[in-house]
Amino acid sequence: MPLPRSIPAEFTQQLQTSLAAAGVTFDGSIKPGTRVTHEVAHHGVMWELTYVLQVGGEPTWRITGPGDAYSWGPAASTADAVAAITAPPAAPEPAPAPDPYEGAPRTHLGVRVPEFVRAEWSTDRAQWWRLGVATALGQSKTARTF
């Protein structure tokens, strides 16, 4: 099935009317360098709506917006496109908590380091733990193999 070469005027008008009803300004212009993609800006976020095909008299769009969460397609209806554009922005991920044991690794030779060892990483106790792990895995220079 060949891709469309242009967007039917009624579909652009339908998109423009739907966006206007939702409070989004859209002039119906085509993205420069394309034939079937509109750019819509809303609350400082740029969205791309690419006309894919007509299904049962209705257009379908591929929506591309901020991040991977807003890459839909190719079967988004005009209503889906308007809902995605006007949805409230997602809350940012909280910053990870700082590591209380800076400099102590989380794993040693592929084994998870317990928190009490990480807390004492530069002590003899941690050195003995590391030696025990290395010996158990057969990677100790002092461990003997028979």
N, C-alpha and C positions, 0 to 999 in steps of 0.2 A: 504494500500500500504506500503510494508516494506521499510525502509530506506536503502540506498546503503551501502555496506560493504567496497567498495573501489572506487577510482576515476579512470576511464579509462585513460590510458596513453595519448591518443590523446587529452583529455580535459586538462590535466596538461600541455602538450606541447603547446596547443592553448593559455592557460593563460600565460605561460612563454613568448611566442612570442609576445603576445599583450602587456604585461607589458614592455618587452624589447624595443618595438617600442615606448613606451611612456617615456622611460628613467628610468624605475624602475628595479632595480636588484632583481631577484627572481631565486632561484636555483631549485625550484620545490619540495622542501622537505616537508614532512608531519609534522604537529605539533606533538610533543611528546605526547604520550598517546591517540592519536586519529587515526582514519583510513581515514577520509574524510575531514580533515581541513588543509588548508595551512595557514601559517603566512607570511605576507608581511610587511616589514618595509619600509616606505618612509617618508623622512624629519623628522625622529625621532618619527613617529607615527606608532604604530603597528596595523595592520588590520588582521582580520581572515576571510577567505573565506571557507565556508563549502559547499561541493558538496551535492546538495539535490536530483536532479533527471535530467533525460534527456528528453527534450521536442523537438520533431521534429528534432532530431539529434544534438541539441545544449544543452550544460550544463546550469543548473541554479544553482545559488549560494546564500547562505545566507551570507550577508556581515555584519560584526561587526567591528566598529571602535570607534573613540573617541566620547563619549557622546551619548545621545539618538538619535541625529539627523542622525547618521550613522548606525542605525540598520535596515537593509532592509531584506526582505526575505519573502518567499523563492524564489521569482521569478526574481532575478537580473541576467541578461545575463553577459557574459564575458565582453562585451563592457561597460555595466553599472558598473561593478566592477572596471574596469580600470579607468573609468571616476570619480568614487567616490574617488579612491585612489590618483589620480593625480590632483584633484580639489584643488584650492588654499584654505588654511585653513580659516575658518570663523573668522571674526574679533571678538575679545573678547568683552563682554558686558561692557559698560562704568560703572565705579564705581558710585554707587548712591550718590547723593548730600548729604552732611552732613545736619542733622536736625538742622535748625536754633533755634529751641525751645527745646533744650535738657532738658529732665526731664518732659516736658509737654506731657501728653498722646494724642494720636490722636482720641480716643473715650472715652466717659464717660458714663457708664451705657448703652452701646450699641448705643449711639448717637455720631455722628461725632462732634468733637470740632472745632468750627470756628477758623481761624488763629488769629484773634484779641484776642480771649480768651487764646489761647495757648501762645501768646506773653506775656500775663499778668497773667500767671497761678497762681502765688503766691500772687496776689492782692485780695482786697475785691471784685472787679468787677467780677473776675473769680469765687470767692466763691459764689457770688449771682447767677451767671449763673449755677453753679453746683447745687445749691439749687433749682433753677427753674426747671432744668431737672429732678431732683429727685422727686420734687413735682408733676410735670406733669406725671411722670411714676408711681406715687404712692409708691415710695421707700424712701421717706423722713421720718426720725424719728420724725420730727416736723409736718409733714402733717397729717391732721385728715381725717379719713374716717367716713362717716355717714351711 
